[in-house]
Amino acid sequence: MTRLSITHEGGCKTLVLYVGGARNGDTALITPRAVLPTGAYLQALGSFSDNYVTVRFCNDSGAILRLNETQMHVTTFR
C-alpha cells in the first residue's frame, strides 16, 4: 500500500509515489481504497525509474480533497 498525502483543488497534478519493487518501464495500475468524488480521479502513468510510479491526480469536482492517510493499492506489470 502506498499512502498519498495531498490537498489540491481544481486542475491536475503529477505525483511520484514510492512503490518498492517497481522497475523502470513497468505498467502500473492504481486503485484508491476510498471513493473519490465525481470529477476526481487518479491515473497511473507508469514507472519511469526503479521503485517509483508516476501518477496523474485530477480534481475537477470543485471540492478541496484531503487524501491524507487514504490508502492506494498500486500494482505494476512487466
N, C-alpha and C positions, 0 to 999 in steps of 0.2 A: 504494500500500500504506500502511496505517496501522498503527503499532505500538501494542500495548496493554500497558501496564505496571500490573499489579495483583496483589495477593495477597489472597485472600478465601476464607473457609471458612464454609459454611452460609448460606442465605438468598440474597437478591438485592441488587444494587446498580445504580444508574443511572449510566452513564458518558456523557460528552460528548466525542466524538472530533473532532479537526480533520480535515476532508476538503475539500481545496481544490476549488472548483467546485460544491460542493453549494449549493443555493438553498433559501430558506425555502419549505416546502410540498412539497419533493421526497419521494418514497417511497424508502426505502433497503433494500438487501439486503446483508447482511454474511456472509462466509464465512471461517471460520478456516482457515489453511493448515496446521494441525496437528490431530490427532484429540483431541477433548476426551473426558474420561471420562464414562461413563454417569451421568446426573444433572446434568451441567453443560451449559449452553447459552448462546448469545448470541442476542438478538432485537433487530433494528434497529427502532426506533420511528418514525424519520423525521427529517427536517431541519426544525428549528423556528427556525433562523436561518442566514443565509448562511455557508457554509464549515464548518458543524458538523453532525454527525449524533448523535442521541441513541440510545444502545444500552442494553438491559437485560441484565446479566450475572447468571445464576443458577447457584449451585453447591450442589446438594443431594446431591452424591456423597459427602460426608463427608470428602473429602480436601482438603488445602491445595493450591490450584492456584497455581503460579507461571507466569504467562503473559508474563513479561518476554521481550522480543525475539520473541514469537510474532507472526507477520505475519497481518494480516487483509486480505481483499480487500473493499472497500466500493464498491458500485455504487449510483448514485442515478438515479431516473427522474422526469421531469417530466410 
